[in-house]
Amino acid sequence: MAASPTDAAVLSRDARSCAPATADLLERYGLYLTGQRALSDNTRRIYIDDLHTFLDYCRRNGHGLRDMDRQLLRGYVAFLATSGRSDGPRPAGYARVSIVRKLTALRTFYNFLVQEGWFGSTPVPSARSFPVKVEKPLPSFLGKQEATRLLAAPDDDTPAGLRDRAILEVLYACGVRLAELQGMNLGDIYHDRREILVRGKGDKERWTLYGAPAQDALDRYLENGRPHFAATGAHNDPLFVNRYGGRLSRRSIEKIVRDYAARAGLKDGIHTHTLRHSFASHMLEGDADLRVIQELLGHSSVSTTQLYTHITKQEARRAYMDFHPLASEPDPGGDQAPQEE
């Protein structure tokens, strides 16, 4: 990805740099993200977009890349928090979670500059030392009856309904991400073992499992639904296709989930990740081992999976306060689960 003229000016402004400050630096950074960091195309795009925000800040304030220190970083954070974006008549800052993401992208860029010989070590601190903290909200999930209603919403008498039912079943049965579902091919489904080969973040592969309802939905879709959209059925052909036989887009999958959630009378804000959260929460409610859930979800760290233990504790507290006959006094601890940093 080539740098813009303004980006090139920021890169070349630092006369103290021994490295060639050329317009192809961002292109090499993009190759670094995909080649060495093994980031997906979507994550690569987000990181580079976030870097352009920083380069624009530097251009406006006369900074070069070698000027990075805590004072510059704090100024950048203040810029992001107050006037980093303008979506309306008045400037508005980014949400804290977006600020942390942009700082993470910035640290990745400076790690790249270290590799390029610009620095001996990165001047951008780790995420734990960022001058902004974000409390992670607990993810929302469906109750078991709500999940049942959602799965029953598609019309099984139509090819599109068979496809949509299979999509919902796989999302809930396997806990996969949107991009993972969208990228599934016919050859990734192992019907005899009820397993799916999933390609996750950074093209990491893992196996996930599914049960009899998802198997039935997949079989019916492949036999009576998919042939109406696509005549071919090769190993590398997409599993879920649109009416023209092409791979179903992420936006279309999101719309499918949203529309059926409305049809099932569920609360607003249901999306594909809600089913992933529901998968993990219901597994924990069934006393599944946390590391097994971590493996099935494709989390690199068990600490990410532990977030779902907070959800089940919160739900248990709420159920106790609502239904136990001796729980009439207000709960001094409240119903808020502890937040992870």
Secondary structure, 3 states (H helix, E strand, C coil): CCCCHHHHHHHHCCCCCCCCCCCCHHHHHHHHHHHCCCCCHHHHHHHHHHHHHHHHHHHHHCCCHHHCCHHHHHHHHHHHHHHCECCCCCCECCCHHHHHHHHHHHHHHHHHHHHCCCCCCCCCCCHHHCCCCCCCCCCCCCCHHHHHHHHCCCCCCCHHHHHHHHHHHHHHHHCCCHHHHHCCEHHHEECCCCEEEEECHHHCEEEEECCHHHHHHHHHHHHHHHHHCCCCCCCCCECCECCCCCECCHHHHHHHHHHHHHHCCCCCCCCHHHHHHHHHHHHHHCCCCHHHHHHHHCCCCHHHHCHHHHHHHHHHHHHHHHHCCCCCCCCCCCCCCCCCC
